[in-house]
Amino acid sequence: MQNNSVSVTRDLPFADRATGALLLDLYTPIGADGPTPVVVWLHGGAWFTGDRTLAPDFGRFFVERGIAMASIEYRLSGQAVFPAQLHDVRSAIRFLRGNAATWNLRADRIGVGARRRAGIWPRWPGSPVISTGSTVSPSPVTPGWPRSPNRTVPPT
């Protein structure tokens, strides 16, 4: 990355499935004063297309503000039927919690962010959500949720 304040660790395996290893790319701030919160990023593609490289500029939008980002792979709908994608996301969260000390992450501050498809994520009980919708910056809580595509809540 061009920004020297961002460390990128690519291709970290977080789960093994019959379809192969699932990988994540981790973007962390260099020189953080303490452990940083982390957002698990779900790429767009309606669960059937796309990959973890389809993401905004994490350094510019998140890491420079002290938020680590984990852009993850999940099995697409052509590889595994729902709720496999949910299991993959939860596996990534468990992996990050279990390895938080390695990357100076706050295991108690892990959220989920996404473009579009993750709008369904908050409907699953216990799901931490940072931002969903078609923008990369958090939006204000929108009346009428869960029908609204944008909602911001603190991670649990």
C-alpha positions in Angstrom: 0.0 0.0 0.0 1.1 3.6 -0.5 0.4 4.7 3.0 3.3 3.9 5.4 1.0 3.9 8.4 -0.8 0.7 7.3 0.5 -2.9 7.5 -1.1 -5.4 5.2 -1.0 -9.1 5.9 -2.4 -11.1 2.9 -3.7 -14.6 2.5 -4.2 -15.5 6.1 -6.1 -18.9 6.3 -8.9 -18.7 8.8 -11.0 -21.8 8.0 -10.7 -25.0 6.0 -13.7 -26.2 4.0 -14.3 -29.0 1.5 -13.9 -26.3 -1.2 -10.5 -25.3 0.2 -9.0 -22.8 2.7 -10.8 -19.5 3.3 -8.4 -16.6 3.4 -8.5 -13.0 4.7 -6.4 -9.9 4.2 -5.7 -8.0 7.4 -5.1 -4.2 7.3 -3.8 -2.8 10.6 -2.5 0.5 11.8 1.3 0.7 12.4 2.3 2.2 15.7 -1.2 2.2 17.4 -1.2 3.2 21.0 -3.0 0.0 22.0 -5.1 -2.8 20.6 -7.4 -1.6 17.8 -11.0 -2.5 16.9 -11.4 -4.5 13.8 -14.1 -4.7 11.1 -14.7 -7.9 9.2 -15.4 -6.7 5.6 -17.9 -8.6 3.4 -17.4 -7.9 -0.3 -20.4 -7.2 -2.5 -21.7 -9.7 -5.0 -25.0 -10.9 -3.5 -23.3 -14.0 -2.0 -22.8 -15.5 -5.5 -19.9 -13.5 -7.0 -17.0 -11.4 -6.0 -13.9 -11.8 -3.8 -12.1 -10.2 -0.9 -10.2 -7.8 -3.2 -13.5 -5.9 -3.9 -13.1 -3.4 -1.2 -12.7 0.4 -0.6 -9.3 1.9 0.3 -9.1 0.5 3.8 -6.0 2.6 4.7 -7.7 5.8 3.7 -11.1 5.2 5.1 -10.5 3.1 8.2 -6.9 2.2 9.3 -5.8 5.8 9.4 -8.6 6.3 11.9 -7.4 3.5 14.1 -9.7 0.7 12.9 -8.2 -2.5 11.6 -9.9 -4.2 8.6 -10.2 -7.9 7.7 -11.4 -8.4 4.2 -12.6 -12.1 4.1 -13.5 -14.8 1.6 -16.6 -16.7 2.1 -18.0 -19.6 0.1 -20.2 -18.3 -2.7 -23.7 -19.6 -3.2 -22.5 -21.8 -6.1 -20.1 -23.6 -3.7 -22.3 -23.9 -0.7 -25.9 -23.2 0.2 -27.0 -20.8 2.9 -26.2 -20.6 5.8 -22.7 -21.6 4.8 -21.8 -17.9 4.3 -22.9 -17.1 7.8 -20.7 -19.9 9.2 -17.7 -18.6 7.2 -18.2 -15.1 8.6 -18.4 -16.4 12.1 -15.3 -18.5 11.6 -13.4 -15.3 10.6 -14.6 -13.6 13.7 -13.5 -16.5 15.9 -10.1 -16.6 14.1 -9.6 -12.9 14.8 -10.7 -13.2 18.4 -8.3 -16.1 18.9 -5.4 -14.3 17.3 -6.1 -10.7 18.5 -2.9 -10.4 20.5 -0.8 -11.4 17.4 -2.0 -8.3 15.4 -2.8 -5.9 18.3 -6.5 -6.2 17.9 -9.3 -5.7 20.4 -11.0 -9.1 20.7 -14.0 -7.4 22.4 -14.4 -4.9 19.5 -15.0 -6.9 16.3 -17.8 -5.7 13.9 -19.0 -6.5 10.4 -19.0 -4.0 7.5 -20.2 -4.5 4.0 -21.6 -3.3 0.8 -25.2 -4.2 0.1 -25.6 -7.9 0.7 -24.6 -7.6 4.4 -27.8 -5.7 4.9 -29.2 -9.2 5.8 -26.5 -9.7 8.5 -28.2 -7.7 11.3 -31.2 -9.9 11.1 -29.2 -12.8 12.5 -29.2 -12.7 16.3 -26.0 -11.6 18.0 -24.5 -10.2 14.8 -22.3 -7.2 15.4 -22.6 -4.6 12.6 -20.5 -1.5 11.9 -21.9 -0.3 8.6 -23.9 -1.7 5.9 -25.2 -0.3 2.6 -23.5 1.2 -0.4 -21.2 3.6 1.3 -17.9 2.9 3.1 -18.4 5.5 5.9 -20.8 4.8 8.7 -24.2 6.3 8.2 -26.6 7.5 10.9 -29.2 5.1 12.2 -32.0 5.2 9.7 -35.6 5.0 10.9 -37.5 1.9 9.7 -34.7 -0.6 10.0 -34.4 -3.5 9.2 -36.0 -2.5 5.9 -33.5 0.4 5.5 -30.2 -0.5 3.7 -28.1 1.7 6.1 -27.6 1.3 9.9 -24.8 1.9 12.2 -24.6 0.4 15.7 -21.6 -0.2 18.0 -20.1 -3.7 17.9 -21.0 -6.1 20.7 
